[in-house]
Amino acid sequence: MRLPFLTLLLVTSAGSLSLAAADEPIAVGHLARNAGAPFVVRDQNPLLAGFGVPSTMPSRLTSGFAGGLDLYWGSTAIMQSHGDEALLVDAETREARAILEGKLTDRVGWRLQLPYRYTGGGSLDSFIDSWHDTFGLPDGARSALPRDQIAIAYTRAGTRELNVTSSSSGLADIQAALGYELHSAPGSALTAWLDVKLPTGDADKLTGSGAADVSFVLAGQHSPLNSRWTVFGQAGVTYLGDGDLLPSDQQRSVVWSGMAGVSVLAWRGLSLKAQIDAHSAAYDSDLDFFSNAVVLTVGGDYLFKSGWRLDLGVSEDIAVEHSPDVVFVLGIHQGW
């Protein structure tokens, strides 16, 4: 479902940009400082989401107290095999991630993420199948799998390492972070973060890894042209504890991650944005779904005069079958 959907979004974006040129936005200075922030996303791969690979972190500390809720609704249908490995993932994932953040001093801030995660059969398969039929897109493994059922199985060297046949949900691994603002100016910002993921989830329910992870992240943004345009990026390294999902001899101890994107204030409170997130493999495996992942998220946000910001986007696996087929993203954020 990739090309037609992304093309539709890009055409819509172009139309909005033309509108922007003819209609000056309201309170552009205020909106430019608050709209167009990156999507708060991370790889929703049900076999990797329990690790502490960081989601998007702020490049500028909030001036007071801020909060938000991000929702992710994804679908995966893949069958892969290579050598003595075989993997089946037919599942839908839903995650709600509450975020609270504030300042301790002028340059030191904190951030707390409280996620709740579901992995099961879901209801997206019919919609995705209809989309594929309409645009003549290949179904991949979907045509060979039953609709709205869950089946996650992994076999290595003749041993069944993972076998999930029923839906599960629960509190996922909580993440707590401290940030130090290295640079802050009207058109740019740079903040370093120390992020710790706590093992509050359950590896058997795919809501956690069963171990604590620690990440170091550098997040920045800059407006190179004018206040309408913003480029942003992030680089991170995560040290993984010994998890319980797959055998410890197969898990790597370090995962690298990065993000780069751009946003434009198109019209009044509307910003259009696109970003690419990537990370290295967390497991030693020849299967694509356990390998390096590259995910594109496109969409936008709208900043209301009340200060609430609404994010809408969709994520697609640029590295095909290295992450979920599609993830719909919805976020609401506010600062006080």
URKAFEN-V190251 format. One record per residue. N is the residue number from 1. PHI is phi in degrees with one decimal (NA if undefined). D_CENTER is the distance of its C-alpha to the mean C-alpha in whole Angstrom. Layout:
N|PHI|D_CENTER, N|PHI|D_CENTER
//
This chain:
1|NA|19, 2|-73.4|17, 3|-63.5|20, 4|-63.3|21, 5|-67.2|18, 6|-68.0|17, 7|-62.9|21, 8|-59.2|21, 9|-65.1|19, 10|-67.7|20, 11|-64.6|24, 12|-61.0|23, 13|-62.0|21, 14|-62.2|25, 15|-64.6|27, 16|-66.6|25, 17|-64.8|26, 18|-64.6|29, 19|-62.1|30, 20|-62.8|28, 21|-64.7|31, 22|-100.1|34, 23|-132.8|32, 24|-67.8|32, 25|-69.5|29, 26|-79.4|30, 27|48.3|30, 28|-58.9|28, 29|-63.2|28, 30|-65.6|27, 31|-65.5|24, 32|-62.6|23, 33|-80.5|23, 34|-119.8|20, 35|-86.2|19, 36|72.7|16, 37|-67.8|14, 38|-59.4|10, 39|-63.2|7, 40|-87.9|6, 41|-133.5|2, 42|-155.9|3, 43|-62.2|5, 44|-92.6|6, 45|-50.1|10, 46|-62.0|12, 47|-96.7|14, 48|-124.9|12, 49|-62.4|10, 50|-75.0|13, 51|-80.3|13, 52|-89.2|12, 53|-57.9|10, 54|-68.2|9, 55|-78.7|6, 56|-61.1|7, 57|-106.7|11, 58|-69.1|14, 59|-88.9|16, 60|-128.5|19, 61|-68.0|20, 62|-65.8|21, 63|-75.6|25, 64|-142.3|25, 65|-124.1|23, 66|-139.6|20, 67|-149.4|17, 68|-167.7|15, 69|-136.7|13, 70|-115.4|10, 71|-117.6|10, 72|-131.0|8, 73|-129.0|11, 74|-126.2|11, 75|-137.7|14, 76|-135.0|15, 77|-144.9|18, 78|-140.2|19, 79|-132.2|23, 80|-135.3|23, 81|-152.6|26, 82|-162.1|27, 83|60.3|31, 84|-97.7|31, 85|-112.3|27, 86|-145.6|26, 87|-137.7|23, 88|-127.4|22, 89|-132.5|19, 90|-129.1|19, 91|-157.1|17, 92|-116.1|15, 93|-122.3|12, 94|-135.0|12, 95|-134.8|10, 96|-114.1|12, 97|-125.0|11, 98|-85.1|14, 99|-126.2|14, 100|-124.7|17, 101|-152.8|18, 102|-166.1|22, 103|-114.6|24, 104|-97.5|27, 105|-139.4|29, 106|-59.8|29, 107|-114.3|26, 108|-115.5|25, 109|-128.8|22, 110|-132.5|20, 111|-149.0|17, 112|-126.9|16, 113|-119.5|13, 114|-118.2|15, 115|-101.0|13, 116|-125.1|14, 117|-130.6|13, 118|-124.6|15, 119|-131.9|16, 120|-167.7|19, 121|-75.9|21, 122|73.9|19, 123|-146.8|21, 124|-84.2|19, 125|-58.7|21, 126|-62.1|24, 127|-62.7|22, 128|-67.2|20, 129|-62.3|23, 130|-65.6|25, 131|-62.6|23, 132|-62.1|24, 133|-64.2|27, 134|-62.7|28, 135|-101.9|26, 136|66.6|28, 137|-90.7|25, 138|-68.5|25, 139|-88.4|24, 140|62.6|23, 141|-79.3|23, 142|-59.9|23, 143|-65.1|27, 144|-97.3|28, 145|-117.6|26, 146|-69.3|27, 147|-74.9|25, 148|54.6|23, 149|-120.1|24, 150|-110.4|22, 151|-155.5|23, 152|-127.2|21, 153|-140.9|24, 154|-136.4|24, 155|-124.1|27, 156|-136.3|28, 157|53.1|32, 158|79.1|33, 159|-108.5|32, 160|-78.2|29, 161|-85.6|26, 162|-149.3|24, 163|-150.7|25, 164|-115.4|23, 165|-126.8|25, 166|-136.6|24, 167|-70.1|22, 168|-150.5|21, 169|-157.9|19, 170|160.3|19, 171|-61.4|18, 172|-92.6|15, 173|-73.7|15, 174|-74.4|16, 175|-120.6|15, 176|-125.4|17, 177|-138.2|17, 178|-118.7|20, 179|-122.9|20, 180|-123.2|23, 181|-78.3|23, 182|-79.8|25, 183|-153.9|25, 184|-148.2|25, 185|-145.2|27, 186|-52.8|27, 187|-106.3|25, 188|-158.6|23, 189|-160.1|22, 190|-149.1|21, 191|-135.4|20, 192|-100.6|19, 193|-126.4|18, 194|-111.2|19, 195|-118.4|16, 196|-117.9|17, 197|-101.5|16, 198|-97.3|19, 199|-81.0|20, 200|-89.2|20, 201|-87.1|18, 202|-134.0|20, 203|-62.3|20, 204|-66.1|22, 205|-97.5|20, 206|61.1|17, 207|-104.4|15, 208|-166.8|16, 209|-103.0|17, 210|85.7|21, 211|-147.9|21, 212|-87.2|20, 213|-125.9|18, 214|-128.3|18, 215|-124.8|16, 216|-115.2|17, 217|-132.1|15, 218|-120.7|17, 219|-120.3|15, 220|-142.4|17, 221|-148.3|18, 222|-155.9|21, 223|-107.7|23, 224|-78.0|25, 225|-104.1|27, 226|-158.0|27, 227|-68.6|26, 228|-76.6|24, 229|-102.3|22, 230|-139.0|19, 231|-107.2|18, 232|-142.3|15, 233|-159.6|14, 234|-155.6|13, 235|-134.2|14, 236|-149.8|14, 237|-133.4|16, 238|-122.1|16, 239|-100.3|19, 240|-91.1|19, 241|-77.3|21, 242|-73.3|23, 243|-82.3|21, 244|-110.8|23, 245|-71.4|21, 246|-124.8|22, 247|-52.9|26, 248|-63.8|25, 249|-71.7|27, 250|-97.3|24, 251|-85.9|21, 252|-82.9|21, 253|-98.3|21, 254|-134.2|19, 255|-126.7|16, 256|-97.7|15, 257|-142.9|12, 258|-159.0|12, 259|-148.3|10, 260|-147.8|13, 261|-163.6|13, 262|-145.4|16, 263|-135.7|17, 264|-135.7|20, 265|-76.8|22, 266|-87.6|23, 267|-163.8|26, 268|50.7|26, 269|-92.4|23, 270|-91.7|21, 271|-117.5|19, 272|-106.5|17, 273|-152.6|14, 274|-146.1|12, 275|-148.4|10, 276|-116.6|10, 277|-113.9|8, 278|-144.3|10, 279|-152.4|11, 280|-81.0|15, 281|-71.2|16, 282|-99.4|16, 283|-128.9|19, 284|-84.1|22, 285|-159.7|23, 286|-93.5|24, 287|-84.1|21, 288|-61.4|19, 289|-68.5|16, 290|-102.4|17, 291|-96.6|17, 292|-58.8|15, 293|-122.0|12, 294|-133.8|11, 295|-125.6|8, 296|-102.7|9, 297|-120.6|8, 298|-127.7|11, 299|156.4|13, 300|-172.4|14, 301|-142.0|15, 302|-129.4|19, 303|-100.1|21, 304|-79.8|23, 305|-61.9|27, 306|-70.9|26, 307|102.4|23, 308|-72.3|21, 309|-118.5|18, 310|-108.6|16, 311|-106.1|13, 312|-134.9|12, 313|-160.2|10, 314|-137.9|10, 315|-108.4|8, 316|-128.0|10, 317|-82.1|11, 318|-64.4|13, 319|-82.9|15, 320|-61.5|16, 321|64.3|16, 322|-98.2|14, 323|-157.5|11, 324|-55.0|11, 325|-59.2|13, 326|-154.5|11, 327|-135.9|9, 328|-90.3|10, 329|-120.0|8, 330|-135.7|11, 331|-141.0|11, 332|-129.0|15, 333|-139.6|16, 334|-152.4|19, 335|-122.5|21, 336|-124.3|25
//
